[in-house]
Amino acid sequence: MEQYELDLITKYGDQDPQIKELWEEHLSLERELERFANKPFLSPQEESQMKEIKKRKLAGKSKLQDLLEEYRKREA
């Protein structure tokens, strides 16, 4: 995330529950991915789980960026 996006999350996260929820999910998925990254070896099941987490994280990030873009346009 870029700094202006983080600033918008901080500014509007308390006002918009969807932004807050998407951001918290993003952070949670990031922690899960870190857990996998710290393992020296991943089983096929873990690799599959990691791919699914990455897909969920990307989808959530896209939704979050769309919402933030709307707030950015309002401020312009």
N, C-alpha and C positions, 0 to 999 in steps of 0.2 A: 504494500500500500504506500502511496505517496503521501507526503506530509499534509498537503491540502485535504486529502481524503480523511486522514486521521483527525485533522482539525474539525472537519464537518461532522465526523462521528462523535467527537467530544461535544460539539456544540448542539447537535440535534438528537443524540442518542437518548437523552432523558425525555425528550418531547415525543419522539417517534418510537413506539415499542417495536416496530418491525426492524428498524435500524439496529436497535439494541439487541434484539434476538439474533439477527443475522451476524452481528459482530461477535457476540458471545459464542455462537456456533462456530464461526471462523476460528476463533482462538482455541476452542476445544478441539477442533479437527487438527489444528496446527500442533497441539500438544500430542495428539495421537500419532501423527506422522513423525514427530521427534522421537517418540518411544520406539517406533520401528527403525528409525535411522540409527539409533544407538545400539541396535543388535548387530552382532557380527555376521549373522546368517538368518535369512528368512525362509520359513517353510513355504511351500506352494500356497497353502491356505493364507498365510500372513501376507504374501505378495498380492494375492487376490483382494484381501481386506484393504491393503494399502492403496491399491488402484481404485477401489470403491470410495475410499475416504477422499482421495484426490479429486475424483469426479464430483462428489458432494461439495467439497470445498470450493471447487471452481464454479459450480452452479450457484452456490450461495454468494460467492464474491461478485459474480456477474449481477445478481439481483441487488446486492448492496451498492455496487457502483452505479446502477441505474437510478436507485433512490437518491444517492448522493449527487448525481448529475442534476436531478430535478431541484434539489436544494441549492446547488451552485448556480443554476440558471435564475432562480428567484433572487439570489443575492446580487446578481450582475445588473 
